[in-house]
Amino acid sequence: MILSRKTLPGFVAAGFVVTALLGGALAQPRPPGAMKETMEIGDEPGRVSTEEVSITDGPYARQMVLFRSSEPAGTVVIHSGERFLYIVQGNNRALRYGIGVGREGFTWSGQVQVSRKAEWPDWRPPPEMLQRQPYLPRFMAGGPGNPMGARALYLGSTVFRIHGTNQPETIGEAISSGCFRLANGDIVDLYERVPLGTKVIIRHKATL
């Protein structure tokens, strides 16, 4: 299934994605106080979105771009203020993906490594979320209806992830409590390119 950016609804739903406020030197990850929350009221467990869903036009379509960086090829750099994730390719180029990021008050910055990878990851809503939304399932096995999407890359020892979504219309929005989300087709592509141990740098915006 191909999803055109032009067809995406303009509403904002929530999810689990992380933004970054990094000025100069990289800092250790500083998750927000509500770091155990990973989703918000707008998420839709059970809504089916297959791993073939991709954004194919507009600014959030996956594409090769010019990108100045001193980081080695293979490094993942997230500019959450711009809603983009980059894989450094070298020669001032990078592969760019559109992402959904954390809403105001749920931002952090730093450097981590990919500590785990999972296909169609399970979802267990944390207690804080269940208090607000007691109708949510206590456990949801991975699959097309899972808000975690088709793949997940776990970030260091934090609860945060780079993951897919069953709500691709939220790409480009600031809607989550901590993680970064991509359309399922894009997270599947990213998953194959990013091995365990990959450095992930999280910034609020591009730096000169």
Secondary structure, DSSP 4 states (H G I P E B T S, - for coil): --B-GGGS------B---B----SS-------TTTT----TT--TT----TT--B-SSTTS-EEEE---SSPTT-EEEETTTTEEEEEEETTEEEEEE-BEEPTT-B--EEEEEEEEEES--B---HHHHHH-TTS-S-B-SSTT-TT-SEEEEETTSS-EEE--S-GGGTTSEEESS-EE--HHHHHHHHHH--TT-EEEEESS---
